[in-house]
């Protein structure tokens, strides 16, 4: 029922009308007196809009008789599109017929609804038509089940993944931040990021049905950990921002080391070049490779180390392995701390013919067949922990060891 409607409407999602936020259905549960009105919900009207719409039909009943109904439909604006529009319509009830008209909240397209509702035991059938703009969808949806208001509300809970004040960076990642902003302020917020040294996660620009119904969008970003706190403080003061904080990101605790930061600081700044050189020295031994370069992404602070070594698969060909290792250096928690964290990613190796003269062209198709296999880093994390006199994370006890 996350069904895809083929229609030609256009929707500027990030500039969507404030009506989106105000057109919410009333979800507060209320005690129902015996014999009094009852609220029931349908959230899976199969086949509606070719099976790709996100639907909520709220009914108020007196016994088995429907006395009021509200249909909330969120749908793609075009086939295979990630962009969504939505309409909420109060339906007129005449026996088994449910009818109503409205307009979509984004594109302001005219909407007409005409549904025949039949009950057979504990299931319900809906047939009819829904028109949006010039597009008309035939509805044929048998065997639908309804939910009580409590069941419906229990299914509506969602977590935006934002932690405003984490105690440390064991559950959230130091470079990963997120901002929840009202939809009518999202465009200006995103425009304010232009020219700034932040990376916005492309997927978070897609406004889904949950965001349209809540009237709020969560935008995920990556930023240099040393600038994350100040940037979040700035974001929290911006118009339309509801919440801001850290979230999940690139770091994995089984590849993370915590160690004393005193030897790796210049004043209040981390001497990242010195630390990166030390890391490269250790990895050159464990990977049996020569360091070639080290660099930091100015936006995210992500470390990139490059190594080279002779390929041993067919030594007579003089092929070369190029090994790239990603890393992240950060404090171990927000605010003042005397500890640092180092995360090191799994090595990524490519092989090429870099010898003089004619080259042997190579292709490597093994990675697609071996998805999930981690390359052997020859004990690099343990070697780094020893070099830095650091601690590893104990996942079983959720403590540094």
URSUL-V551880 format. One record per residue. RES is the residue in one letter. PHI is phi in radians with two decimals (* if undefined). D_FIRST is the distance of its C-alpha to the first C-alpha in Angstrom with 2 decimals. Layout:
BEGIN
res=RES phi=PHI d_first=D_FIRST
res=RES phi=PHI d_first=D_FIRST
END
This chain:
BEGIN
res=X phi=* d_first=0.00
res=X phi=-1.60 d_first=3.63
res=X phi=-1.66 d_first=4.83
res=X phi=-1.68 d_first=8.62
res=X phi=-1.64 d_first=10.87
res=X phi=-1.55 d_first=14.38
res=X phi=-2.66 d_first=16.84
res=X phi=-1.88 d_first=20.14
res=X phi=-1.22 d_first=20.12
res=X phi=-2.01 d_first=21.68
res=X phi=-2.42 d_first=21.06
res=X phi=-1.56 d_first=23.59
res=X phi=-1.10 d_first=21.37
res=X phi=-1.35 d_first=24.30
res=X phi=-1.97 d_first=26.24
res=X phi=-1.12 d_first=23.59
res=X phi=-1.07 d_first=25.17
res=X phi=-1.05 d_first=26.06
res=X phi=-1.03 d_first=24.25
res=X phi=-0.96 d_first=21.07
res=X phi=-1.21 d_first=22.77
res=X phi=-1.54 d_first=24.21
res=X phi=-1.61 d_first=21.25
res=X phi=-1.44 d_first=19.95
res=X phi=-1.33 d_first=19.25
res=X phi=-1.28 d_first=22.00
res=X phi=-1.92 d_first=20.88
res=X phi=-1.16 d_first=24.36
res=X phi=-1.23 d_first=24.76
res=X phi=-2.27 d_first=27.76
res=X phi=-1.13 d_first=29.70
res=X phi=-1.85 d_first=29.33
res=X phi=-1.19 d_first=32.66
res=X phi=-0.96 d_first=33.03
res=X phi=1.39 d_first=32.32
res=X phi=-1.51 d_first=30.99
res=X phi=-1.13 d_first=27.67
res=X phi=-2.25 d_first=24.57
res=X phi=-1.83 d_first=21.32
res=X phi=-2.27 d_first=18.05
res=X phi=-2.26 d_first=14.42
res=X phi=-1.98 d_first=11.02
res=X phi=-2.17 d_first=8.26
res=X phi=-2.55 d_first=5.68
res=X phi=-1.34 d_first=6.32
res=X phi=-1.04 d_first=5.30
res=X phi=1.50 d_first=6.28
res=X phi=-1.12 d_first=6.50
res=X phi=0.96 d_first=8.05
res=X phi=1.10 d_first=7.97
res=X phi=1.49 d_first=4.38
res=X phi=-2.08 d_first=4.96
res=X phi=-1.69 d_first=5.23
res=X phi=-1.74 d_first=5.85
res=X phi=-2.10 d_first=7.12
res=X phi=-2.32 d_first=10.26
res=X phi=-1.96 d_first=12.43
res=X phi=-1.81 d_first=15.85
res=X phi=-2.07 d_first=18.39
res=X phi=-1.86 d_first=22.10
res=X phi=-2.16 d_first=23.79
res=X phi=-2.03 d_first=27.40
res=X phi=1.20 d_first=27.46
res=X phi=-1.69 d_first=25.00
res=X phi=-1.59 d_first=25.40
res=X phi=-1.39 d_first=22.89
res=X phi=-1.83 d_first=25.10
res=X phi=-2.78 d_first=22.74
res=X phi=-2.67 d_first=19.08
res=X phi=-2.26 d_first=17.35
res=X phi=-1.91 d_first=14.00
res=X phi=-2.05 d_first=12.80
res=X phi=-2.18 d_first=10.31
res=X phi=-1.98 d_first=10.32
res=X phi=-2.66 d_first=9.84
res=X phi=-1.16 d_first=11.97
res=X phi=-1.33 d_first=15.30
res=X phi=-2.73 d_first=15.76
res=X phi=-1.03 d_first=14.53
res=X phi=1.12 d_first=14.60
res=X phi=-1.63 d_first=15.58
res=X phi=-1.47 d_first=15.21
res=X phi=-1.38 d_first=16.36
res=X phi=-2.08 d_first=14.28
res=X phi=-2.23 d_first=15.22
res=X phi=-2.70 d_first=14.37
res=X phi=-2.38 d_first=15.69
res=X phi=-2.24 d_first=16.67
res=X phi=-2.27 d_first=18.28
res=X phi=-1.39 d_first=20.50
res=X phi=-1.67 d_first=20.15
res=X phi=-1.46 d_first=23.32
res=X phi=-1.88 d_first=23.48
res=X phi=-2.35 d_first=25.75
res=X phi=1.15 d_first=25.64
res=X phi=-1.61 d_first=22.34
res=X phi=-1.66 d_first=21.53
res=X phi=-2.09 d_first=19.51
res=X phi=-2.36 d_first=20.49
res=X phi=-3.10 d_first=20.87
res=X phi=-2.36 d_first=21.57
res=X phi=-2.86 d_first=21.39
res=X phi=-2.40 d_first=21.06
res=X phi=-1.19 d_first=18.69
res=X phi=-1.32 d_first=20.08
res=X phi=-1.59 d_first=20.63
res=X phi=-1.42 d_first=21.66
res=X phi=1.04 d_first=22.88
res=X phi=-1.39 d_first=21.44
res=X phi=-1.16 d_first=21.90
res=X phi=-2.20 d_first=18.95
res=X phi=-2.23 d_first=19.30
res=X phi=-2.25 d_first=17.17
res=X phi=-2.50 d_first=18.32
res=X phi=-2.24 d_first=16.56
res=X phi=-1.77 d_first=18.32
res=X phi=-1.95 d_first=17.53
res=X phi=-2.20 d_first=19.13
res=X phi=-1.84 d_first=19.69
res=X phi=-2.33 d_first=20.84
res=X phi=1.20 d_first=22.12
res=X phi=-1.68 d_first=19.57
res=X phi=-2.03 d_first=16.49
res=X phi=-2.33 d_first=15.35
res=X phi=-2.06 d_first=14.54
res=X phi=-2.15 d_first=13.46
res=X phi=-2.38 d_first=14.93
res=X phi=2.67 d_first=16.15
res=X phi=-2.46 d_first=15.80
res=X phi=-2.24 d_first=14.70
res=X phi=-1.95 d_first=17.18
res=X phi=-2.24 d_first=17.36
res=X phi=1.06 d_first=20.78
res=X phi=-1.57 d_first=21.70
res=X phi=-1.61 d_first=18.26
res=X phi=-2.14 d_first=17.03
res=X phi=-1.91 d_first=13.71
res=X phi=-1.43 d_first=14.10
res=X phi=-1.84 d_first=11.79
res=X phi=-2.37 d_first=12.25
res=X phi=-2.38 d_first=10.27
res=X phi=-1.50 d_first=12.74
res=X phi=0.98 d_first=13.17
res=X phi=-1.70 d_first=11.27
res=X phi=-1.95 d_first=13.09
res=X phi=-1.86 d_first=14.24
res=X phi=-2.17 d_first=15.71
res=X phi=-1.27 d_first=19.11
res=X phi=-1.11 d_first=19.77
res=X phi=-1.12 d_first=21.20
res=X phi=-1.06 d_first=18.28
res=X phi=-1.10 d_first=15.95
res=X phi=-1.15 d_first=18.54
res=X phi=-1.07 d_first=19.14
res=X phi=-1.51 d_first=15.61
res=X phi=-1.64 d_first=16.10
res=X phi=-1.15 d_first=19.06
res=X phi=-2.52 d_first=19.09
res=X phi=-2.06 d_first=22.04
res=X phi=-1.39 d_first=23.02
res=X phi=1.33 d_first=25.47
res=X phi=-1.58 d_first=28.42
res=X phi=-2.02 d_first=31.77
res=X phi=-1.09 d_first=34.26
res=X phi=-2.33 d_first=37.35
res=X phi=-1.19 d_first=37.01
res=X phi=-1.25 d_first=40.14
res=X phi=-2.83 d_first=40.13
res=X phi=-1.85 d_first=38.11
res=X phi=-1.69 d_first=37.18
res=X phi=-1.82 d_first=33.59
res=X phi=-2.18 d_first=33.00
res=X phi=-1.79 d_first=34.36
res=X phi=-1.12 d_first=37.34
res=X phi=-1.68 d_first=36.17
res=X phi=-1.74 d_first=32.51
res=X phi=-2.20 d_first=31.98
res=X phi=-2.50 d_first=29.10
res=X phi=-2.28 d_first=29.16
res=X phi=-1.69 d_first=26.74
res=X phi=-2.31 d_first=27.47
res=X phi=-1.09 d_first=26.46
res=X phi=-1.03 d_first=24.45
res=X phi=-1.28 d_first=27.31
res=X phi=-1.94 d_first=29.70
res=X phi=-1.15 d_first=27.72
res=X phi=-1.08 d_first=29.23
res=X phi=-1.16 d_first=32.77
res=X phi=-1.09 d_first=32.23
res=X phi=-1.15 d_first=31.06
res=X phi=-1.09 d_first=33.91
res=X phi=-1.20 d_first=36.32
res=X phi=-1.47 d_first=35.51
res=X phi=-1.10 d_first=36.85
res=X phi=1.47 d_first=40.11
res=X phi=-1.58 d_first=39.63
res=X phi=-1.48 d_first=39.80
res=X phi=-2.40 d_first=36.25
res=X phi=-1.96 d_first=33.39
res=X phi=-1.60 d_first=29.96
res=X phi=-1.23 d_first=26.99
res=X phi=-1.00 d_first=25.18
res=X phi=-1.07 d_first=21.67
res=X phi=-1.35 d_first=22.33
res=X phi=-1.39 d_first=22.81
res=X phi=-1.37 d_first=19.12
res=X phi=-1.60 d_first=17.91
res=X phi=-1.49 d_first=14.41
res=X phi=-1.16 d_first=12.41
res=X phi=-1.06 d_first=14.46
res=X phi=-1.17 d_first=17.55
res=X phi=-1.09 d_first=16.92
res=X phi=-1.27 d_first=16.52
res=X phi=-1.40 d_first=19.50
res=X phi=1.29 d_first=21.50
res=X phi=-2.45 d_first=22.65
res=X phi=-2.11 d_first=22.27
res=X phi=-1.77 d_first=23.66
res=X phi=-1.89 d_first=25.80
res=X phi=-1.71 d_first=27.14
res=X phi=-2.47 d_first=30.58
res=X phi=-2.06 d_first=33.38
res=X phi=-2.61 d_first=36.96
res=X phi=-0.94 d_first=40.39
res=X phi=-0.93 d_first=40.61
res=X phi=-1.25 d_first=43.98
res=X phi=-1.86 d_first=42.50
res=X phi=-1.09 d_first=39.25
res=X phi=-1.06 d_first=40.78
res=X phi=-1.15 d_first=42.48
res=X phi=-1.18 d_first=39.45
res=X phi=-1.13 d_first=37.25
res=X phi=-1.07 d_first=39.98
res=X phi=-1.15 d_first=39.96
res=X phi=-1.10 d_first=36.20
res=X phi=-1.07 d_first=36.26
res=X phi=-1.58 d_first=38.69
res=X phi=-1.47 d_first=36.67
res=X phi=-1.04 d_first=35.13
res=X phi=1.46 d_first=31.56
res=X phi=-1.38 d_first=31.44
res=X phi=-1.67 d_first=30.02
res=X phi=-2.71 d_first=30.55
res=X phi=-2.67 d_first=31.98
res=X phi=3.07 d_first=32.97
res=X phi=-1.53 d_first=32.77
res=X phi=-2.58 d_first=29.77
res=X phi=-1.22 d_first=29.18
res=X phi=-2.65 d_first=30.69
res=X phi=-1.39 d_first=32.79
res=X phi=-1.31 d_first=35.16
res=X phi=-2.10 d_first=35.03
res=X phi=-1.15 d_first=37.47
res=X phi=-1.28 d_first=38.82
res=X phi=-2.09 d_first=40.10
res=X phi=-2.09 d_first=41.43
res=X phi=-2.19 d_first=45.04
res=X phi=-1.94 d_first=46.52
res=X phi=-2.67 d_first=50.18
res=X phi=-1.13 d_first=52.88
res=X phi=-1.68 d_first=52.68
res=X phi=-0.99 d_first=56.33
res=X phi=-1.37 d_first=57.43
res=X phi=-2.12 d_first=54.58
res=X phi=-2.15 d_first=54.91
res=X phi=-2.02 d_first=56.98
res=X phi=1.17 d_first=57.31
res=X phi=-1.67 d_first=53.86
res=X phi=-1.87 d_first=52.15
res=X phi=-1.31 d_first=51.04
res=X phi=-1.43 d_first=53.17
res=X phi=-1.22 d_first=50.27
res=X phi=-1.10 d_first=52.43
res=X phi=-1.11 d_first=54.78
res=X phi=-1.20 d_first=52.03
res=X phi=-1.10 d_first=50.26
res=X phi=-1.13 d_first=53.60
res=X phi=-1.15 d_first=54.06
res=X phi=-1.11 d_first=50.62
res=X phi=-1.07 d_first=51.37
res=X phi=-1.11 d_first=54.68
res=X phi=-1.18 d_first=53.11
res=X phi=-1.17 d_first=50.41
res=X phi=-1.09 d_first=53.05
res=X phi=-1.36 d_first=54.72
res=X phi=-1.22 d_first=51.71
res=X phi=-1.64 d_first=50.23
res=X phi=0.90 d_first=53.70
res=X phi=-2.45 d_first=52.95
res=X phi=-1.61 d_first=54.66
res=X phi=-1.10 d_first=53.07
res=X phi=-1.96 d_first=52.49
res=X phi=-2.78 d_first=50.77
res=X phi=-2.46 d_first=49.04
res=X phi=-2.67 d_first=47.07
res=X phi=-2.06 d_first=44.85
res=X phi=-1.22 d_first=41.89
res=X phi=-1.15 d_first=43.09
res=X phi=-1.50 d_first=39.67
res=X phi=-1.80 d_first=38.31
res=X phi=1.32 d_first=41.60
res=X phi=-1.17 d_first=40.25
res=X phi=-1.55 d_first=43.19
res=X phi=-2.19 d_first=43.47
res=X phi=-1.91 d_first=46.26
res=X phi=-2.14 d_first=47.32
res=X phi=-2.27 d_first=49.66
res=X phi=-2.35 d_first=51.25
res=X phi=-2.71 d_first=52.94
res=X phi=-1.13 d_first=54.30
res=X phi=-1.32 d_first=51.87
res=X phi=-1.75 d_first=53.23
res=X phi=-1.18 d_first=51.42
res=X phi=-2.60 d_first=54.20
res=X phi=-0.92 d_first=56.84
res=X phi=-1.13 d_first=59.04
res=X phi=-1.48 d_first=56.45
res=X phi=0.98 d_first=56.66
res=X phi=-1.41 d_first=52.88
res=X phi=-2.15 d_first=51.55
res=X phi=-1.54 d_first=48.62
res=X phi=-1.91 d_first=47.11
res=X phi=-1.97 d_first=45.40
res=X phi=-1.93 d_first=43.20
res=X phi=-2.24 d_first=42.55
res=X phi=-1.58 d_first=40.46
res=X phi=-2.64 d_first=41.54
res=X phi=-2.56 d_first=41.25
res=X phi=-1.95 d_first=44.18
res=X phi=-2.77 d_first=43.67
res=X phi=-1.08 d_first=45.01
res=X phi=-1.48 d_first=43.67
res=X phi=-2.82 d_first=42.44
res=X phi=-1.13 d_first=42.24
res=X phi=1.42 d_first=45.57
res=X phi=-1.32 d_first=49.01
res=X phi=-2.76 d_first=49.31
res=X phi=-1.76 d_first=51.90
res=X phi=-1.98 d_first=49.39
res=X phi=-2.07 d_first=47.47
res=X phi=-2.14 d_first=44.52
res=X phi=-2.24 d_first=44.20
res=X phi=-1.89 d_first=41.05
res=X phi=-2.17 d_first=41.57
res=X phi=-1.39 d_first=38.85
res=X phi=-1.23 d_first=39.22
res=X phi=-1.10 d_first=41.54
res=X phi=-2.01 d_first=40.14
res=X phi=-2.00 d_first=42.74
res=X phi=-2.14 d_first=43.25
res=X phi=-2.12 d_first=46.28
res=X phi=-2.55 d_first=48.25
res=X phi=-1.60 d_first=51.71
res=X phi=-1.90 d_first=53.59
res=X phi=-1.32 d_first=57.03
res=X phi=-1.27 d_first=59.52
res=X phi=1.43 d_first=59.76
res=X phi=-1.10 d_first=57.26
res=X phi=-1.83 d_first=53.84
res=X phi=-1.60 d_first=51.80
res=X phi=-1.38 d_first=48.22
res=X phi=-2.17 d_first=45.73
res=X phi=-2.31 d_first=42.03
res=X phi=-2.24 d_first=40.12
res=X phi=-1.87 d_first=37.03
res=X phi=-1.26 d_first=37.20
res=X phi=-1.08 d_first=34.85
res=X phi=-1.17 d_first=31.67
res=X phi=-1.44 d_first=32.80
res=X phi=-2.00 d_first=33.89
res=X phi=-1.02 d_first=30.91
res=X phi=1.72 d_first=31.33
res=X phi=-1.31 d_first=35.10
res=X phi=-1.66 d_first=37.05
res=X phi=-1.08 d_first=40.30
res=X phi=-1.29 d_first=43.47
res=X phi=-1.78 d_first=44.99
res=X phi=0.99 d_first=48.14
res=X phi=1.30 d_first=48.13
res=X phi=-1.08 d_first=47.67
res=X phi=-1.16 d_first=46.04
res=X phi=-1.11 d_first=48.82
res=X phi=-1.15 d_first=51.43
res=X phi=-1.17 d_first=50.11
res=X phi=-1.07 d_first=50.02
res=X phi=-1.18 d_first=53.63
res=X phi=-1.09 d_first=54.73
res=X phi=-1.59 d_first=53.23
res=X phi=0.94 d_first=54.27
res=X phi=-1.82 d_first=50.69
res=X phi=-1.96 d_first=48.32
res=X phi=-1.75 d_first=45.28
res=X phi=-1.57 d_first=42.26
res=X phi=-1.66 d_first=42.23
res=X phi=-1.17 d_first=38.58
res=X phi=-1.19 d_first=39.61
res=X phi=-1.78 d_first=41.62
res=X phi=0.97 d_first=39.78
res=X phi=-2.46 d_first=43.15
res=X phi=-1.35 d_first=45.20
res=X phi=-2.14 d_first=47.78
END
